[in-house]
Amino acid sequence: MSYNLAAVETSAVKKIISAIKDSVDLGPTLVVWLLDRTTSAREIVLDATSAAQDFYNSPEVTSWSSAANRPLLTSVVAFDDSVEYLVDPPSPDGKKVKAALENLSSSTASREMTFTAIKQTIEKYLPLRTKE
């Protein structure tokens, strides 16, 4: 059995976007796009960021971006053998997020520090969960 990887990734991002919309309906939502920029993940990341860019172009996100209560905040984090915060602090501006996704570049680093990136990002943004 073979899979069309691009279709699988796009489908996964669509499920994530659906979860984001459901979360915004419930209350303020922080989304962190944690993206592997090594060459081994290049194609997967391109497919995922393309679908995410479409979401940040949507009328819903445009509406949320201008809302006074800032229902959706987004950060973009890229990693390889180090972690780089491309949108930080988290922003309600969908155009800013889309630009960061568009400008994500591949790295020549050969190591993916996935769990380091996850740990650092959680530690950085966990305090936002308890802020009002």
Rosetta constraint file for C-alpha pairs under 8 A:
AtomPair CA 3 CA 8 HARMONIC 7.36 0.50
AtomPair CA 4 CA 8 HARMONIC 6.35 0.50
AtomPair CA 5 CA 9 HARMONIC 6.13 0.50
AtomPair CA 5 CA 44 HARMONIC 7.53 0.50
AtomPair CA 6 CA 10 HARMONIC 6.07 0.50
AtomPair CA 6 CA 44 HARMONIC 7.00 0.50
AtomPair CA 6 CA 47 HARMONIC 5.83 0.50
AtomPair CA 7 CA 11 HARMONIC 5.98 0.50
AtomPair CA 8 CA 12 HARMONIC 6.17 0.50
AtomPair CA 9 CA 13 HARMONIC 6.23 0.50
AtomPair CA 9 CA 44 HARMONIC 6.67 0.50
AtomPair CA 9 CA 47 HARMONIC 6.30 0.50
AtomPair CA 9 CA 48 HARMONIC 5.84 0.50
AtomPair CA 10 CA 14 HARMONIC 6.15 0.50
AtomPair CA 10 CA 47 HARMONIC 6.31 0.50
AtomPair CA 10 CA 48 HARMONIC 5.92 0.50
AtomPair CA 10 CA 51 HARMONIC 6.05 0.50
AtomPair CA 11 CA 15 HARMONIC 6.36 0.50
AtomPair CA 12 CA 16 HARMONIC 6.36 0.50
AtomPair CA 13 CA 17 HARMONIC 6.07 0.50
AtomPair CA 13 CA 48 HARMONIC 6.10 0.50
AtomPair CA 13 CA 51 HARMONIC 6.48 0.50
AtomPair CA 13 CA 52 HARMONIC 6.83 0.50
AtomPair CA 14 CA 18 HARMONIC 6.16 0.50
AtomPair CA 14 CA 51 HARMONIC 7.36 0.50
AtomPair CA 15 CA 19 HARMONIC 6.28 0.50
AtomPair CA 16 CA 20 HARMONIC 6.19 0.50
AtomPair CA 17 CA 21 HARMONIC 6.23 0.50
AtomPair CA 17 CA 52 HARMONIC 7.75 0.50
AtomPair CA 17 CA 55 HARMONIC 7.30 0.50
AtomPair CA 18 CA 22 HARMONIC 6.26 0.50
AtomPair CA 19 CA 23 HARMONIC 6.09 0.50
AtomPair CA 20 CA 24 HARMONIC 6.17 0.50
AtomPair CA 20 CA 29 HARMONIC 7.49 0.50
AtomPair CA 20 CA 31 HARMONIC 7.58 0.50
AtomPair CA 21 CA 25 HARMONIC 6.29 0.50
AtomPair CA 22 CA 26 HARMONIC 6.63 0.50
AtomPair CA 23 CA 27 HARMONIC 6.32 0.50
AtomPair CA 23 CA 28 HARMONIC 7.55 0.50
AtomPair CA 23 CA 29 HARMONIC 6.24 0.50
AtomPair CA 24 CA 28 HARMONIC 5.81 0.50
AtomPair CA 24 CA 29 HARMONIC 5.60 0.50
AtomPair CA 24 CA 71 HARMONIC 6.05 0.50
AtomPair CA 24 CA 72 HARMONIC 6.57 0.50
AtomPair CA 27 CA 71 HARMONIC 6.61 0.50
AtomPair CA 28 CA 70 HARMONIC 7.16 0.50
AtomPair CA 28 CA 71 HARMONIC 4.39 0.50
AtomPair CA 28 CA 72 HARMONIC 6.01 0.50
AtomPair CA 28 CA 73 HARMONIC 7.91 0.50
AtomPair CA 29 CA 71 HARMONIC 5.98 0.50
AtomPair CA 29 CA 72 HARMONIC 4.94 0.50
AtomPair CA 29 CA 73 HARMONIC 6.22 0.50
AtomPair CA 30 CA 72 HARMONIC 6.01 0.50
AtomPair CA 30 CA 73 HARMONIC 4.82 0.50
AtomPair CA 30 CA 74 HARMONIC 5.68 0.50
AtomPair CA 30 CA 75 HARMONIC 7.79 0.50
AtomPair CA 30 CA 90 HARMONIC 7.64 0.50
AtomPair CA 31 CA 72 HARMONIC 7.43 0.50
AtomPair CA 31 CA 73 HARMONIC 6.25 0.50
AtomPair CA 31 CA 74 HARMONIC 4.68 0.50
AtomPair CA 31 CA 75 HARMONIC 6.32 0.50
AtomPair CA 32 CA 74 HARMONIC 5.71 0.50
AtomPair CA 32 CA 75 HARMONIC 4.75 0.50
AtomPair CA 32 CA 76 HARMONIC 5.74 0.50
AtomPair CA 32 CA 77 HARMONIC 7.04 0.50
AtomPair CA 33 CA 74 HARMONIC 7.63 0.50
AtomPair CA 33 CA 75 HARMONIC 6.31 0.50
AtomPair CA 33 CA 76 HARMONIC 4.81 0.50
AtomPair CA 33 CA 77 HARMONIC 5.97 0.50
AtomPair CA 34 CA 76 HARMONIC 6.27 0.50
AtomPair CA 34 CA 77 HARMONIC 4.81 0.50
AtomPair CA 34 CA 78 HARMONIC 5.86 0.50
AtomPair CA 34 CA 79 HARMONIC 7.48 0.50
AtomPair CA 34 CA 117 HARMONIC 7.82 0.50
AtomPair CA 34 CA 118 HARMONIC 7.72 0.50
AtomPair CA 35 CA 45 HARMONIC 6.80 0.50
AtomPair CA 35 CA 76 HARMONIC 7.68 0.50
AtomPair CA 35 CA 77 HARMONIC 6.12 0.50
AtomPair CA 35 CA 78 HARMONIC 4.74 0.50
AtomPair CA 35 CA 79 HARMONIC 6.23 0.50
AtomPair CA 36 CA 41 HARMONIC 6.27 0.50
AtomPair CA 36 CA 42 HARMONIC 7.86 0.50
AtomPair CA 36 CA 45 HARMONIC 7.06 0.50
AtomPair CA 36 CA 78 HARMONIC 5.89 0.50
AtomPair CA 36 CA 79 HARMONIC 5.16 0.50
AtomPair CA 36 CA 80 HARMONIC 6.04 0.50
AtomPair CA 36 CA 112 HARMONIC 7.05 0.50
AtomPair CA 36 CA 114 HARMONIC 7.59 0.50
AtomPair CA 37 CA 41 HARMONIC 6.57 0.50
AtomPair CA 37 CA 42 HARMONIC 6.52 0.50
AtomPair CA 37 CA 45 HARMONIC 7.55 0.50
AtomPair CA 37 CA 78 HARMONIC 6.19 0.50
AtomPair CA 37 CA 79 HARMONIC 5.85 0.50
AtomPair CA 37 CA 80 HARMONIC 5.81 0.50
AtomPair CA 37 CA 104 HARMONIC 7.62 0.50
AtomPair CA 37 CA 105 HARMONIC 6.70 0.50
AtomPair CA 37 CA 106 HARMONIC 4.79 0.50
AtomPair CA 37 CA 107 HARMONIC 5.56 0.50
AtomPair CA 38 CA 42 HARMONIC 6.44 0.50
AtomPair CA 38 CA 79 HARMONIC 7.81 0.50
AtomPair CA 38 CA 80 HARMONIC 5.71 0.50
AtomPair CA 38 CA 106 HARMONIC 5.70 0.50
AtomPair CA 38 CA 107 HARMONIC 4.98 0.50
AtomPair CA 38 CA 108 HARMONIC 6.40 0.50
AtomPair CA 38 CA 109 HARMONIC 6.13 0.50
AtomPair CA 38 CA 110 HARMONIC 6.62 0.50
AtomPair CA 38 CA 111 HARMONIC 7.48 0.50
AtomPair CA 38 CA 112 HARMONIC 6.88 0.50
AtomPair CA 39 CA 106 HARMONIC 5.99 0.50
AtomPair CA 39 CA 107 HARMONIC 6.31 0.50
AtomPair CA 39 CA 108 HARMONIC 6.65 0.50
AtomPair CA 39 CA 109 HARMONIC 7.95 0.50
AtomPair CA 39 CA 110 HARMONIC 7.85 0.50
AtomPair CA 41 CA 45 HARMONIC 6.03 0.50
AtomPair CA 42 CA 46 HARMONIC 6.10 0.50
AtomPair CA 42 CA 106 HARMONIC 6.66 0.50
AtomPair CA 43 CA 47 HARMONIC 6.31 0.50
AtomPair CA 44 CA 48 HARMONIC 6.21 0.50
AtomPair CA 45 CA 49 HARMONIC 5.87 0.50
AtomPair CA 46 CA 50 HARMONIC 6.01 0.50
AtomPair CA 47 CA 51 HARMONIC 6.53 0.50
AtomPair CA 48 CA 52 HARMONIC 6.24 0.50
AtomPair CA 49 CA 53 HARMONIC 5.92 0.50
AtomPair CA 49 CA 101 HARMONIC 5.96 0.50
AtomPair CA 49 CA 102 HARMONIC 7.48 0.50
AtomPair CA 50 CA 54 HARMONIC 6.49 0.50
AtomPair CA 50 CA 101 HARMONIC 8.00 0.50
AtomPair CA 50 CA 102 HARMONIC 7.94 0.50
AtomPair CA 51 CA 55 HARMONIC 6.59 0.50
AtomPair CA 52 CA 56 HARMONIC 6.40 0.50
AtomPair CA 52 CA 98 HARMONIC 7.82 0.50
AtomPair CA 52 CA 101 HARMONIC 7.97 0.50
AtomPair CA 53 CA 57 HARMONIC 6.28 0.50
AtomPair CA 53 CA 98 HARMONIC 5.20 0.50
AtomPair CA 53 CA 101 HARMONIC 6.77 0.50
AtomPair CA 53 CA 102 HARMONIC 7.51 0.50
AtomPair CA 54 CA 58 HARMONIC 6.49 0.50
AtomPair CA 55 CA 61 HARMONIC 7.22 0.50
AtomPair CA 56 CA 61 HARMONIC 5.67 0.50
AtomPair CA 56 CA 62 HARMONIC 7.45 0.50
AtomPair CA 56 CA 94 HARMONIC 5.11 0.50
AtomPair CA 56 CA 95 HARMONIC 6.89 0.50
AtomPair CA 56 CA 97 HARMONIC 7.22 0.50
AtomPair CA 56 CA 98 HARMONIC 5.96 0.50
AtomPair CA 57 CA 61 HARMONIC 6.85 0.50
AtomPair CA 57 CA 62 HARMONIC 7.02 0.50
AtomPair CA 57 CA 94 HARMONIC 7.07 0.50
AtomPair CA 57 CA 95 HARMONIC 7.36 0.50
AtomPair CA 57 CA 98 HARMONIC 7.50 0.50
AtomPair CA 58 CA 62 HARMONIC 6.34 0.50
AtomPair CA 59 CA 63 HARMONIC 6.06 0.50
AtomPair CA 60 CA 64 HARMONIC 6.20 0.50
AtomPair CA 61 CA 65 HARMONIC 5.91 0.50
AtomPair CA 61 CA 94 HARMONIC 6.19 0.50
AtomPair CA 62 CA 66 HARMONIC 6.66 0.50
AtomPair CA 62 CA 93 HARMONIC 7.95 0.50
AtomPair CA 62 CA 94 HARMONIC 6.50 0.50
AtomPair CA 63 CA 67 HARMONIC 6.31 0.50
AtomPair CA 64 CA 70 HARMONIC 6.39 0.50
AtomPair CA 64 CA 71 HARMONIC 6.17 0.50
AtomPair CA 64 CA 72 HARMONIC 6.46 0.50
AtomPair CA 64 CA 92 HARMONIC 7.30 0.50
AtomPair CA 65 CA 70 HARMONIC 6.63 0.50
AtomPair CA 65 CA 72 HARMONIC 7.40 0.50
AtomPair CA 65 CA 92 HARMONIC 5.00 0.50
AtomPair CA 65 CA 93 HARMONIC 5.05 0.50
AtomPair CA 65 CA 94 HARMONIC 6.14 0.50
AtomPair CA 66 CA 70 HARMONIC 7.48 0.50
AtomPair CA 66 CA 92 HARMONIC 7.91 0.50
AtomPair CA 66 CA 93 HARMONIC 7.87 0.50
AtomPair CA 67 CA 71 HARMONIC 7.34 0.50
AtomPair CA 70 CA 92 HARMONIC 6.00 0.50
AtomPair CA 71 CA 92 HARMONIC 7.75 0.50
AtomPair CA 72 CA 92 HARMONIC 5.72 0.50
AtomPair CA 73 CA 90 HARMONIC 5.38 0.50
AtomPair CA 73 CA 91 HARMONIC 4.95 0.50
AtomPair CA 73 CA 92 HARMONIC 4.54 0.50
AtomPair CA 73 CA 93 HARMONIC 7.81 0.50
AtomPair CA 74 CA 87 HARMONIC 7.52 0.50
AtomPair CA 74 CA 90 HARMONIC 4.81 0.50
AtomPair CA 74 CA 91 HARMONIC 5.23 0.50
AtomPair CA 74 CA 92 HARMONIC 6.37 0.50
AtomPair CA 74 CA 97 HARMONIC 6.95 0.50
AtomPair CA 75 CA 85 HARMONIC 7.53 0.50
AtomPair CA 75 CA 86 HARMONIC 7.31 0.50
AtomPair CA 75 CA 87 HARMONIC 4.88 0.50
AtomPair CA 75 CA 88 HARMONIC 5.87 0.50
AtomPair CA 75 CA 89 HARMONIC 6.84 0.50
AtomPair CA 75 CA 90 HARMONIC 4.44 0.50
AtomPair CA 75 CA 91 HARMONIC 6.52 0.50
AtomPair CA 75 CA 97 HARMONIC 7.31 0.50
AtomPair CA 76 CA 85 HARMONIC 6.18 0.50
AtomPair CA 76 CA 86 HARMONIC 5.27 0.50
AtomPair CA 76 CA 87 HARMONIC 4.96 0.50
AtomPair CA 76 CA 88 HARMONIC 7.41 0.50
AtomPair CA 76 CA 90 HARMONIC 7.95 0.50
AtomPair CA 76 CA 97 HARMONIC 7.02 0.50
AtomPair CA 76 CA 100 HARMONIC 7.05 0.50
AtomPair CA 76 CA 101 HARMONIC 7.49 0.50
AtomPair CA 77 CA 83 HARMONIC 7.03 0.50
AtomPair CA 77 CA 84 HARMONIC 5.74 0.50
AtomPair CA 77 CA 85 HARMONIC 4.54 0.50
AtomPair CA 77 CA 86 HARMONIC 5.59 0.50
AtomPair CA 77 CA 87 HARMONIC 7.07 0.50
AtomPair CA 77 CA 121 HARMONIC 7.97 0.50
AtomPair CA 78 CA 83 HARMONIC 5.95 0.50
AtomPair CA 78 CA 84 HARMONIC 5.23 0.50
AtomPair CA 78 CA 85 HARMONIC 6.44 0.50
AtomPair CA 78 CA 86 HARMONIC 6.96 0.50
AtomPair CA 78 CA 104 HARMONIC 7.78 0.50
AtomPair CA 79 CA 83 HARMONIC 4.44 0.50
AtomPair CA 79 CA 84 HARMONIC 6.08 0.50
AtomPair CA 79 CA 112 HARMONIC 6.99 0.50
AtomPair CA 79 CA 113 HARMONIC 6.89 0.50
AtomPair CA 79 CA 114 HARMONIC 7.25 0.50
AtomPair CA 79 CA 117 HARMONIC 6.44 0.50
AtomPair CA 80 CA 107 HARMONIC 7.12 0.50
AtomPair CA 80 CA 109 HARMONIC 6.24 0.50
AtomPair CA 80 CA 110 HARMONIC 7.52 0.50
AtomPair CA 80 CA 111 HARMONIC 5.90 0.50
AtomPair CA 80 CA 112 HARMONIC 4.49 0.50
AtomPair CA 80 CA 113 HARMONIC 5.73 0.50
AtomPair CA 80 CA 114 HARMONIC 7.54 0.50
AtomPair CA 81 CA 109 HARMONIC 6.44 0.50
AtomPair CA 81 CA 110 HARMONIC 7.55 0.50
AtomPair CA 81 CA 111 HARMONIC 5.22 0.50
AtomPair CA 81 CA 112 HARMONIC 5.41 0.50
AtomPair CA 81 CA 113 HARMONIC 5.20 0.50
AtomPair CA 82 CA 113 HARMONIC 6.77 0.50
AtomPair CA 82 CA 117 HARMONIC 7.56 0.50
AtomPair CA 83 CA 117 HARMONIC 5.81 0.50
AtomPair CA 86 CA 100 HARMONIC 6.30 0.50
AtomPair CA 87 CA 91 HARMONIC 6.99 0.50
AtomPair CA 87 CA 96 HARMONIC 7.62 0.50
AtomPair CA 87 CA 97 HARMONIC 6.72 0.50
AtomPair CA 87 CA 100 HARMONIC 6.87 0.50
AtomPair CA 91 CA 96 HARMONIC 7.59 0.50
AtomPair CA 91 CA 97 HARMONIC 7.50 0.50
AtomPair CA 93 CA 97 HARMONIC 6.58 0.50
AtomPair CA 94 CA 98 HARMONIC 6.05 0.50
AtomPair CA 95 CA 99 HARMONIC 6.09 0.50
AtomPair CA 96 CA 100 HARMONIC 6.34 0.50
AtomPair CA 97 CA 101 HARMONIC 6.29 0.50
AtomPair CA 98 CA 102 HARMONIC 6.11 0.50
AtomPair CA 99 CA 103 HARMONIC 6.06 0.50
AtomPair CA 100 CA 104 HARMONIC 6.13 0.50
AtomPair CA 113 CA 117 HARMONIC 6.13 0.50
AtomPair CA 114 CA 118 HARMONIC 6.27 0.50
AtomPair CA 115 CA 119 HARMONIC 6.04 0.50
AtomPair CA 116 CA 120 HARMONIC 6.06 0.50
AtomPair CA 117 CA 121 HARMONIC 5.99 0.50
AtomPair CA 118 CA 122 HARMONIC 6.09 0.50
AtomPair CA 119 CA 123 HARMONIC 6.14 0.50
AtomPair CA 120 CA 124 HARMONIC 6.07 0.50
AtomPair CA 121 CA 125 HARMONIC 6.10 0.50
AtomPair CA 122 CA 126 HARMONIC 5.46 0.50
AtomPair CA 123 CA 127 HARMONIC 7.72 0.50
AtomPair CA 125 CA 129 HARMONIC 7.39 0.50
AtomPair CA 126 CA 130 HARMONIC 7.49 0.50
AtomPair CA 127 CA 131 HARMONIC 6.64 0.50
